[in-house]
Amino acid sequence: MAKGQKKSSKEIRKPKKAPVKVEVVSAGFTKGQQATLNNIKKP
């Protein structure tokens, strides 16, 4: 049980770090810049 929980924590921790960084960066950009970023990221 402990092993499974530890793996879950690690798995949840890794993906969370990336989205948080993207959110902070997006918040720093204006709406126009954000739209441009989204367009570049899509392809």
Distance bins in CASP14 RR format, pairs under 12 A and 6 or more apart:
PFRMAT RR
TARGET T0000
AUTHOR 0000-0000-0000
RMODE 2
METHOD distances of the structure
MODEL  1
1 7 0 0 0 0 0 1 0 0 0 0 0
1 8 0 0 0 0 0 1 0 0 0 0 0
2 8 0 0 0 0 0 1 0 0 0 0 0
2 9 0 0 0 0 0 1 0 0 0 0 0
3 9 0 0 0 0 0 1 0 0 0 0 0
3 10 0 0 0 0 0 1 0 0 0 0 0
4 10 0 0 0 0 1 0 0 0 0 0 0
4 11 0 0 0 0 1 0 0 0 0 0 0
4 12 0 0 0 0 0 1 0 0 0 0 0
5 11 0 0 0 0 0 1 0 0 0 0 0
5 12 0 0 0 0 0 1 0 0 0 0 0
6 12 0 0 0 0 0 1 0 0 0 0 0
6 13 0 0 0 0 0 1 0 0 0 0 0
7 13 0 0 0 0 0 1 0 0 0 0 0
7 14 0 0 0 0 0 1 0 0 0 0 0
8 14 0 0 0 0 0 1 0 0 0 0 0
8 15 0 0 0 0 0 1 0 0 0 0 0
9 15 0 0 0 0 0 1 0 0 0 0 0
9 16 0 0 0 0 0 1 0 0 0 0 0
10 16 0 0 0 0 0 1 0 0 0 0 0
10 17 0 0 0 0 0 1 0 0 0 0 0
11 17 0 0 0 0 0 1 0 0 0 0 0
12 19 0 0 0 0 0 1 0 0 0 0 0
13 19 0 0 0 0 0 1 0 0 0 0 0
13 20 0 0 0 0 0 1 0 0 0 0 0
14 20 0 0 0 0 0 1 0 0 0 0 0
15 21 0 0 0 0 0 1 0 0 0 0 0
15 22 0 0 0 0 0 1 0 0 0 0 0
16 22 0 0 0 0 0 1 0 0 0 0 0
16 23 0 0 0 0 0 1 0 0 0 0 0
17 23 0 0 0 0 0 1 0 0 0 0 0
17 24 0 0 0 0 0 1 0 0 0 0 0
18 24 0 0 0 0 0 1 0 0 0 0 0
18 25 0 0 0 0 0 1 0 0 0 0 0
19 25 0 0 0 0 0 1 0 0 0 0 0
19 26 0 0 0 0 0 1 0 0 0 0 0
20 26 0 0 0 0 0 1 0 0 0 0 0
20 27 0 0 0 0 0 1 0 0 0 0 0
21 27 0 0 0 0 0 1 0 0 0 0 0
21 28 0 0 0 0 0 1 0 0 0 0 0
22 28 0 0 0 0 0 1 0 0 0 0 0
22 29 0 0 0 0 0 1 0 0 0 0 0
22 34 0 0 0 0 0 1 0 0 0 0 0
22 37 0 0 0 0 1 0 0 0 0 0 0
22 38 0 0 0 0 0 1 0 0 0 0 0
22 41 0 0 0 0 1 0 0 0 0 0 0
23 29 0 0 0 0 0 1 0 0 0 0 0
23 34 0 0 0 0 0 1 0 0 0 0 0
25 33 0 0 0 0 1 0 0 0 0 0 0
25 34 0 0 0 0 1 0 0 0 0 0 0
25 37 0 0 0 0 1 0 0 0 0 0 0
25 38 0 0 0 0 0 1 0 0 0 0 0
25 41 0 0 0 0 0 1 0 0 0 0 0
26 32 0 0 0 0 0 1 0 0 0 0 0
26 33 0 0 0 0 1 0 0 0 0 0 0
26 34 1 0 1 0 0 0 0 0 0 0 0
26 35 0 0 0 0 0 1 0 0 0 0 0
26 36 0 0 0 0 0 1 0 0 0 0 0
26 37 1 0 0 1 0 0 0 0 0 0 0
26 38 0 0 0 0 1 0 0 0 0 0 0
26 41 0 0 0 0 0 1 0 0 0 0 0
27 33 0 0 0 0 0 1 0 0 0 0 0
27 34 0 0 0 0 1 0 0 0 0 0 0
27 37 0 0 0 0 0 1 0 0 0 0 0
28 34 0 0 0 0 1 0 0 0 0 0 0
28 37 0 0 0 0 0 1 0 0 0 0 0
29 35 0 0 0 0 1 0 0 0 0 0 0
29 36 0 0 0 0 1 0 0 0 0 0 0
29 37 1 0 0 1 0 0 0 0 0 0 0
29 38 0 0 0 0 0 1 0 0 0 0 0
29 40 0 0 0 0 0 1 0 0 0 0 0
30 36 0 0 0 0 1 0 0 0 0 0 0
30 37 0 0 0 0 0 1 0 0 0 0 0
31 37 0 0 0 0 0 1 0 0 0 0 0
31 38 0 0 0 0 0 1 0 0 0 0 0
32 38 0 0 0 0 1 0 0 0 0 0 0
32 39 0 0 0 0 0 1 0 0 0 0 0
33 39 0 0 0 0 0 1 0 0 0 0 0
33 40 0 0 0 0 0 1 0 0 0 0 0
34 40 0 0 0 0 0 1 0 0 0 0 0
34 41 0 0 0 0 0 1 0 0 0 0 0
35 41 0 0 0 0 0 1 0 0 0 0 0
35 42 0 0 0 0 0 1 0 0 0 0 0
36 42 0 0 0 0 0 1 0 0 0 0 0
END
